[in-house]
Amino acid sequence: MKQLLDTAAKLGLWLISTALSIYFFFLVRETNLILMQSLNWRYYTINAIDKFAMLFLGLIIIAFFLLIQHLYLKKSWIFFLPVTGIQLVLFALVQLLRLQLLNSILPIDYLIFTILLIISIGLFYLYKYLKQKAKNRTIIEH
């Protein structure tokens, strides 16, 4: 029963990371379209680049899905922390770029960006702490 709950928890973390990645995919697409439109590119050029860019990014995200599934299920759930930290940093950067391109950035957006970066740094430190704690526990047991 414990094994079943452990696997379900790891799959839940995988679903969270996957959902964040899918949202990031659409956010990058929207930002890419805004960028190309702001450069006054023609419709057919935008359409072609959009399709190729999304195909390439889609392949990267599928590989990412497989990687995080392997990390969570075969290695440890602790990899959720740095993976989510990286996703939050990328999300914050793309969102900031998108708002800058739309000329609709507000001071609260900088605050949200800073909070997301602080959360990401906290997740990385928590990962390092838990990894070091597990390493020390392993050394003590031997």
GUMAR-816003 format. One record per residue: residue in one letter; x negated, y negated, z of N, C-alpha, C, CB in turn. Coordinates in steps of 0.05 Angstrom, whole numbers, plus 5000, padded with zeros to 4 digits. Atoms other than C-alpha are relative to their C-alpha. Glycine has a CB too. Layout:
N
AXYZXYZXYZXYZ
...
//
This chain:
142
M498350245000500050005000498349755000501950005024
K501850234999494349535017498749954972497850055021
Q501150025026491249674949502049864980499150274989
L498050115018497749504914500449705005502750155005
L499750284993498548844952497549844991500449975030
D502550135008491248674938500049954969497650165008
T499950035029492148794863502149804992500650284987
A497950205006498648394863499149725005502650075016
A501050264993495247814897498049904979498750005028
K501950085020489547824847501349944973498050234996
L498550075024494447844789501549745002502050234993
G498750264995498147264820498049774996501149985028
L502150205005491646864821499349974971497550065017
W500650005028490347064750502249854985499850294989
L497850155013497346814730499849705004502650115010
I500350294995495946144763497949894982499349965030
S502250095017489346074726500950004970497550175003
T499149985027492646294661502049774994501450274995
A498050225004498345784669498549734998502049995023
L501650245002493245234682498649984973498049985023
S501450005026489445434619501949954977498650284996
I498050065021495745434576500849715000502450195004
Y499450294998497544744602497749834989500749935029
F502450145010490444514588499950014970497550125013
F500049965029490944794517501949794987501050284993
F498250195012497044364502499249715006502850045011
L501050274993494043754537497749934981499149995029
V502250055019487743814493501149954972498050235000
R498850035026492043884431501249724998502250214995
E498750265001496043254448497849784999501849965024
T502150204999489642864464498549994973498050075022
N501249995026486543104399501749864978499550304991
L498350145019492542864359500049705004502950115002
I500050284994492542194394497449884990500349955030
L502650105009485142114380499949974969497850195009
M500050015029485942274306501849784989500750274988
Q498250215008491841814299498949725005502750035014
S501150264994488141244332497749934981498950005029
L502150055020482641334280501149964972498050234999
N498650045025487841244225499350204978499449724989
W500549795019486541914192502650064985498950255013
R497649935015491242154138501450245012499250064970
Y498349794989496842634154498850284994502849984989
Y500949735008493843224116497350075014499650024970
T502549964986487043134148500550075030498149754999
I499249954973490143104217501250285003502049795011
N498749744999494343724202497950224998502050024977
A502049795004488344134178498250025024498449944974
I501849994977483743934235501550105024498849725005
D498549914977489244044285500350315000502849875000
K499649715002490544754260497450155006501050084973
F502549874996483144944259499049965029497949894981
A500950054972481644624327501750175019500349705007
M498449844982487544974359499550304998503049944995
L500749725004485645634329497450065015499650074970
F502649974986478545554356500449995030498049794991
L499550034972480945314424501750245011501449745006
G498349774993486145874426498350255004502150064980
L501849774997480646404415498349975026498250024976
I501550044975476546094471501750065024498949715001
I498249964977482446104518500750295004502649834997
I499549724998484046824502497650155012500750124973
A502449884988476847014518499849925029497549904985
F499950094972477546604582501950175016500749705001
F498049834986483846994601498850275007502550044982
L501249744995480047644593497849995021499050124974
L502250034980474047394632501149975028498349754992
I499050044973478047144691501550255010501849765002
Q498649754991482247784692497950205010501650124977
H502249824991475748184696498849915027497850014978
L501250114975472947724750501850055024499449714997
Y498249984977479147744793500650295007502649864993
L499249724994480948484786497650185007501550114977
K502349814996474048814782498049895020498750044973
K502050114982469648334821501349925027498649754987
S498850094975473147914874501949764994497849915020
W498150225002478847424884498649735004502350045020
I501450254993473746914908499249844975497550075016
F500750145024472146734836502349814991499550194977
F497850195005478946384835499249725007502550085015
L500850264990475745804872498449844979498550025026
P501450165020470445594821501449974974497250124996
V498550015025474845764762502149775001501350274993
T498050214997480345314788498749725002501750055024
G501550254998475244774805499249904972497550045017
I500850085027472644774733502549914984498650234986
Q497650085015479744754706501049735009502250215005
L499250274991481444154750498349784990500150005031
V501850205010475343774728500649954970497050095003
L499450035029476843914654502749864996500050274986
F497450125002484143734664499849705006502050135020
A500350284993482243074698498749844978498549975027
L501450145021477342884644501749964975497550154993
V498450025024482043034586502449815005501150284992
Q497850184994487842684621499149715001501350085027
L501050274999483542074634499449904971497449995017
L500550075028481342064560502749944986498550224986
R497350035012488642144538501249735007501850235007
L498950254991490941564580498549764990500149995031
Q501650225011485141134557500649954971497050075004
L499350045029486841264484502849874997500050284987
L497350125001494141074498500149725011501950185014
N500150264986491840444535502249985021500349774979
S497950004979496540634591498850095027502350184992
I501349914976491540774646500549795022496950044996
L499450174977493340494715498050065022503050055009
P501849944978489340434779500750265015500149775020
I499249764987493341014808498950254985503150025002
D501249785016490641454751497150055008500249934970
Y502849964990483541324775500050135027498649735002
L499849874974485741514845500650304997502249875017
I499349725005488842164819497550154989502350034980
F502549885011482442304779498050055022498849814979
T501949974978478242194841500950235019499749745016
I499049794983482742644883499650284987503049965005
L500449745013482343204831497050085001500949984970
L502849944998474743144831499250095028498349764992
I500549934972474543174907501050285006501249805020
I498949734997479043794906498150204987502850024989
S501849825014474444114855497450045015499449894972
I502449974984468243974896500550165025498949725007
G499249854977471844244957500350304994502649905012
L499749725009473544884919497250134996501750024975
F502749895005466244974898498650055027498449814983
Y501349964974463744874970501350235015500249745016
L498749784987468945354996499150274988503149974998
Y501049765013466745864945497250075010499949964969
K502749964991459445774965500050105029498349754997
Y499949934972461245825039501050295003501949815015
L498949724997465446465031498050204988502750024986
K502049825012460146774986497750045019499049894973
Q502249984981454646615037500950165025499049725008
K498949864976459046875094500250304994502849895008
A499949715007460247535057497250114997501550034973
K502749915002452847585042498750055027498349804984
N501049974973451047485115501250245014500549755016
R498649774989456247995136498850264990503049984995
T501149765012453248505088497250055011499949974970
I502649974989446248375115500150105029498449744999
I499749924972448548455187500950305002502049825015
E499049734999452149115172497850204993502350034981
H502249825007445849425142498049995020498949944972
//
